[in-house]
Amino acid sequence: MKHLYIGGYGPGIVTVGGDLTDLTRVAAPSFLAAHPTLPVLYAVGELERGWLTAYTVGEEGLRPLDERPSEGDSPCHVAVDPTGTLLAAANYGDGTAVVYHLDSRGAFEGEPIVLRHEGSGPDPDRQAGPHAHETVFHDGLLHVSDLGTDEIRRYRPDGTPLEPITMGPGTGPRHFAFTDSRLYVAGELGGTVTLAEGERRTTVPASGQAGENAPSHLELAGGLVYVANRGPNTISVLRDDLSVVAEVPSGGDWPRHFAIDGDRMYVANQRSGTVNVFALKDGIPEPTGQAYDVESPACVLIT
């Protein structure tokens, strides 16, 4: 049986499975990730000086396995590489990313690799310095979006920095996803989605609605690009060339994140305190009428 794990800014991690709803108390678990082969879940604790916590998953719920500092300010994302041997986290507050080795249990092992960064962007309020926002392992490298410097930073697994992928000034890259040859980036500050192919960039508005938009999560599924739009409170559905398929209401206020599992989409509407469930019909989200009441949800994980 699959379980739905919901993190955010409430009292802890909410687990939903069958008729069971459980709460694991932890401070501000704003993002979650699962180990690819072990029954282990990871959470960031988004405090001023953050923490990374590993939990074993069992019949009795989540049990603490290990904990380490995030080595930076306000961690907001965590990811595990496909081999299950590395974990990376992004610290929004100071732009620091961190990499930990994982042992055979999924616990942290050895000293962290701390990836500090410098730079700024044209927005004086949001881009005075680096702000790491997401960590993605792809093609043997670690990629880190930096909202403050308009870059997708790149590193080898040992922390050696490589030439970053640059975005347009003021884009504010937040979440992103790869195909074999393409990179799709949600621009929080620009209200955009960008398709990068080598040096070529195609940028479109993330939403067709009037007013300000701060796109949050971006995900690829079934040959389509899905983007959550905070402000318009919608989910955009785009083709791989960024042409518009549909844009539908998110079911609540401030869609911070979503997860897709087969023909279902789960949308975390942070300000309205709901995780709304949609059916995907020909790739387009349709409301099912089902929703979970969760205080300030910010992340949905399905395992």
C-alpha positions as CSV (number, residue, x, y, z in Angstrom):
1,M,0.0,0.0,0.0
2,K,1.3,3.4,-0.9
3,H,1.5,6.2,1.6
4,L,1.2,9.9,1.3
5,Y,3.6,12.0,3.3
6,I,2.9,15.7,3.7
7,G,5.5,18.2,5.1
8,G,5.1,21.9,5.7
9,Y,5.1,24.6,8.3
10,G,2.7,22.9,10.7
11,P,3.5,20.6,13.7
12,G,5.2,17.9,11.7
13,I,5.0,15.2,9.0
14,V,1.5,13.9,8.2
15,T,1.3,10.3,7.0
16,V,-1.8,9.1,5.2
17,G,-2.2,5.4,4.2
18,G,-5.5,3.7,3.9
19,D,-7.6,4.7,7.0
20,L,-4.5,5.6,8.9
21,T,-3.5,9.2,9.5
22,D,-0.4,9.8,11.7
23,L,1.6,12.8,12.8
24,T,5.4,12.8,13.4
25,R,6.2,15.9,15.3
26,V,9.2,17.8,13.9
27,A,9.9,21.5,13.5
28,A,9.0,22.9,10.0
29,P,9.6,19.9,7.8
30,S,9.1,21.9,4.6
31,F,10.5,19.3,2.2
32,L,10.7,15.5,2.1
33,A,12.5,12.9,0.0
34,A,12.6,9.1,0.0
35,H,15.6,6.7,-0.4
36,P,15.3,4.9,-3.7
37,T,15.8,1.4,-2.3
38,L,15.5,1.5,1.5
39,P,12.5,2.3,3.7
40,V,14.0,5.6,4.8
41,L,12.5,9.1,4.5
42,Y,14.4,12.4,4.8
43,A,13.1,15.8,6.0
44,V,14.6,19.2,6.2
45,G,13.9,21.3,9.3
46,E,13.6,24.8,8.0
47,L,14.9,26.7,11.0
48,E,17.4,29.5,11.0
49,R,20.2,27.0,11.3
50,G,18.6,23.9,9.7
51,W,18.7,20.2,10.2
52,L,18.4,17.1,8.1
53,T,16.6,14.2,9.7
54,A,16.4,10.5,8.4
55,Y,13.5,8.4,9.5
56,T,13.0,4.6,9.1
57,V,9.6,3.7,7.7
58,G,7.8,0.8,9.3
59,E,4.4,-0.5,10.4
60,E,4.5,1.8,13.4
61,G,5.2,4.9,11.3
62,L,8.3,7.0,11.1
63,R,11.1,6.5,13.6
64,P,14.2,8.7,13.8
65,L,17.3,7.1,12.4
66,D,19.9,9.9,12.2
67,E,20.2,13.7,12.1
68,R,22.8,16.2,10.8
69,P,23.0,20.0,10.4
70,S,22.2,21.3,7.0
71,E,25.3,23.5,7.2
72,G,23.4,26.6,6.2
73,D,20.4,28.9,6.8
74,S,16.8,27.8,6.1
75,P,17.1,24.5,4.2
76,C,14.2,24.2,1.8
77,H,14.9,21.1,-0.3
78,V,16.5,17.7,0.0
79,A,17.2,14.9,-2.6
80,V,18.8,11.5,-2.8
81,D,20.8,10.4,-5.8
82,P,19.6,7.3,-7.8
83,T,22.2,5.0,-6.2
84,G,21.1,5.9,-2.7
85,T,24.6,6.8,-1.6
86,L,24.4,10.6,-1.7
87,L,22.0,13.1,-0.2
88,A,22.0,16.8,-1.1
89,A,20.1,19.7,0.5
90,A,19.6,23.4,-0.5
91,N,19.8,26.2,2.1
92,Y,17.7,29.1,0.9
93,G,18.9,31.7,3.5
94,D,22.6,31.8,2.6
95,G,22.7,29.9,-0.7
96,T,24.8,27.0,0.8
97,A,24.2,23.5,-0.6
98,V,25.4,20.4,1.3
99,V,26.2,16.8,0.3
100,Y,26.3,13.9,2.7
101,H,27.3,10.3,2.0
102,L,24.8,7.7,3.1
103,D,25.7,4.3,4.5
104,S,24.0,0.9,3.9
105,R,21.2,1.8,6.4
106,G,20.5,5.1,4.8
107,A,22.1,7.0,7.7
108,F,24.5,9.9,7.2
109,E,28.2,8.9,6.9
110,G,31.4,10.9,7.2
111,E,31.9,14.7,7.0
112,P,29.7,16.8,4.7
113,I,30.7,18.5,1.5
114,V,29.7,22.1,1.9
115,L,29.1,24.1,-1.3
116,R,29.1,27.8,-0.7
117,H,28.4,30.3,-3.4
118,E,28.6,34.0,-4.1
119,G,26.7,36.3,-6.5
120,S,23.6,38.4,-6.9
121,G,20.9,39.4,-9.4
122,P,19.0,42.5,-10.5
123,D,16.2,42.3,-7.9
124,P,17.6,44.2,-4.8
125,D,15.0,42.7,-2.5
126,R,15.2,39.0,-3.5
127,Q,18.6,38.7,-5.2
128,A,21.1,40.6,-3.0
129,G,22.9,37.2,-2.5
130,P,22.7,33.5,-3.4
131,H,19.6,31.6,-2.5
132,A,19.8,27.8,-3.2
133,H,16.3,26.4,-3.8
134,E,16.4,22.9,-5.2
135,T,18.9,20.1,-5.5
136,V,18.6,17.6,-8.4
137,F,20.9,14.7,-9.3
138,H,21.1,14.3,-13.1
139,D,23.5,12.6,-15.5
140,G,26.1,12.0,-12.8
141,L,26.1,15.6,-11.5
142,L,24.5,17.6,-8.8
143,H,22.5,20.6,-10.0
144,V,21.4,23.4,-7.6
145,S,19.0,26.1,-8.6
146,D,20.0,29.5,-7.2
147,L,17.2,32.1,-7.1
148,G,19.6,34.8,-6.1
149,T,22.1,34.5,-8.9
150,D,19.9,33.3,-11.8
151,E,21.9,30.1,-12.2
152,I,21.6,26.3,-12.1
153,R,24.8,25.5,-10.3
154,R,26.6,22.3,-11.2
155,Y,28.9,20.1,-9.2
156,R,30.6,16.7,-9.5
157,P,29.8,14.3,-6.7
158,D,33.0,15.2,-4.8
159,G,31.9,18.9,-4.8
160,T,34.1,20.1,-7.6
161,P,32.2,23.1,-9.2
162,L,31.5,23.2,-12.9
163,E,30.4,26.0,-15.2
164,P,26.8,26.9,-14.2
165,I,23.8,27.0,-16.5
166,T,22.8,30.7,-16.7
167,M,19.2,31.9,-16.8
168,G,17.9,35.3,-17.8
169,P,18.5,38.2,-15.4
170,G,15.7,38.3,-12.8
171,T,14.4,34.8,-13.6
172,G,14.8,33.6,-10.0
173,P,15.1,29.9,-10.8
174,R,13.2,27.8,-8.3
175,H,12.3,24.2,-9.2
176,F,13.4,22.5,-12.4
177,A,13.4,19.2,-14.2
178,F,15.4,17.4,-17.0
179,T,14.7,15.3,-20.0
180,D,17.7,13.7,-21.8
181,S,18.5,16.9,-23.7
182,R,16.2,19.6,-22.2
183,L,16.0,21.5,-19.0
184,Y,12.7,23.1,-17.8
185,V,12.9,25.8,-15.1
186,A,10.2,27.6,-13.1
187,G,11.2,31.2,-12.6
188,E,9.7,32.4,-9.3
189,L,10.6,36.0,-9.8
190,G,9.9,36.3,-13.5
191,G,6.7,34.3,-13.4
192,T,8.0,32.2,-16.2
193,V,8.9,28.7,-17.5
194,T,12.1,28.4,-19.4
195,L,13.1,25.6,-21.8
196,A,16.9,25.4,-22.1
197,E,18.5,23.4,-24.9
198,G,22.3,24.0,-24.9
199,E,22.6,27.8,-25.3
200,R,19.1,28.2,-26.6
201,R,16.4,29.6,-24.3
202,T,12.6,29.6,-24.8
203,T,10.7,31.5,-22.1
204,V,6.9,31.8,-21.7
205,P,4.6,33.0,-18.9
206,A,3.9,30.2,-16.5
207,S,0.2,31.4,-16.2
208,G,-2.2,33.0,-18.6
209,Q,-4.0,34.7,-15.8
210,A,-3.7,38.4,-15.0
211,G,-1.8,39.5,-11.9
212,E,1.5,38.6,-10.3
213,N,2.6,35.0,-10.2
214,A,5.3,33.2,-8.2
215,P,5.6,29.8,-9.8
216,S,6.7,27.2,-7.3
217,H,7.0,23.5,-8.3
218,L,7.6,22.1,-11.8
219,E,7.3,18.5,-12.8
220,L,7.4,16.4,-16.0
221,A,5.0,13.5,-16.4
222,G,3.5,11.8,-19.5
223,G,5.3,14.0,-21.9
224,L,3.8,17.1,-20.3
225,V,5.1,20.0,-18.2
226,Y,3.2,20.8,-15.0
227,V,3.7,24.1,-13.1
228,A,2.1,25.3,-9.9
229,N,1.2,29.0,-9.9
230,R,1.1,31.0,-6.6
231,G,-1.0,34.1,-7.0
232,P,-3.3,32.9,-9.8
233,N,-3.7,29.6,-7.7
234,T,-3.6,27.4,-10.8
235,I,-1.8,24.4,-12.3
236,S,-0.6,25.0,-15.8
237,V,-0.2,22.1,-18.2
238,L,2.2,22.6,-21.1
239,R,3.5,20.5,-23.9
240,D,7.3,19.9,-24.2
241,D,7.7,22.9,-26.4
242,L,5.9,25.0,-23.8
243,S,2.7,25.5,-25.8
244,V,-0.3,25.6,-23.5
245,V,-2.6,22.6,-23.0
246,A,-4.7,23.8,-20.1
247,E,-4.6,25.8,-16.9
248,V,-6.9,24.8,-14.0
249,P,-7.6,26.0,-10.5
250,S,-5.4,24.4,-7.8
251,G,-8.4,23.8,-5.5
252,G,-7.0,26.2,-2.8
253,D,-4.7,29.1,-2.0
254,W,-1.0,29.3,-2.8
255,P,-0.1,25.9,-4.4
256,R,3.4,25.4,-3.0
257,H,4.0,21.9,-4.3
258,F,2.4,18.9,-5.9
259,A,3.1,15.2,-6.6
260,I,1.9,13.0,-9.5
261,D,1.3,9.3,-8.9
262,G,-0.1,7.6,-12.0
263,D,-3.5,9.2,-12.8
264,R,-3.6,11.2,-9.6
265,M,-2.2,14.6,-8.7
266,Y,-1.9,15.8,-5.1
267,V,-1.6,19.6,-4.7
268,A,-0.4,21.2,-1.4
269,N,-2.2,24.6,-1.1
270,Q,-0.2,26.2,1.7
271,R,-2.4,29.1,2.7
272,S,-5.7,27.3,2.6
273,G,-4.4,24.3,4.5
274,T,-5.4,21.6,2.1
275,V,-3.9,18.9,-0.1
276,N,-6.4,18.6,-2.9
277,V,-6.6,15.4,-5.0
278,F,-7.1,15.6,-8.8
279,A,-7.6,12.9,-11.4
280,L,-5.5,13.3,-14.6
281,K,-7.7,12.9,-17.6
282,D,-5.7,13.0,-20.8
283,G,-3.1,14.7,-18.7
284,I,-5.4,17.5,-17.5
285,P,-6.1,17.7,-13.7
286,E,-9.8,17.4,-12.8
287,P,-11.0,17.8,-9.2
288,T,-12.1,14.7,-7.4
289,G,-13.7,16.5,-4.5
290,Q,-11.2,14.8,-2.2
291,A,-8.9,16.9,0.0
292,Y,-6.8,16.4,3.2
293,D,-6.8,19.2,5.8
294,V,-3.2,19.8,6.8
295,E,-1.8,22.9,8.5
296,S,0.4,24.9,6.0
297,P,1.4,22.1,3.7
298,A,4.5,22.7,1.6
299,C,5.5,19.3,0.2
300,V,3.8,16.1,-0.9
301,L,5.7,12.8,-1.2
302,I,4.2,9.5,-2.4
303,T,6.0,6.2,-1.7
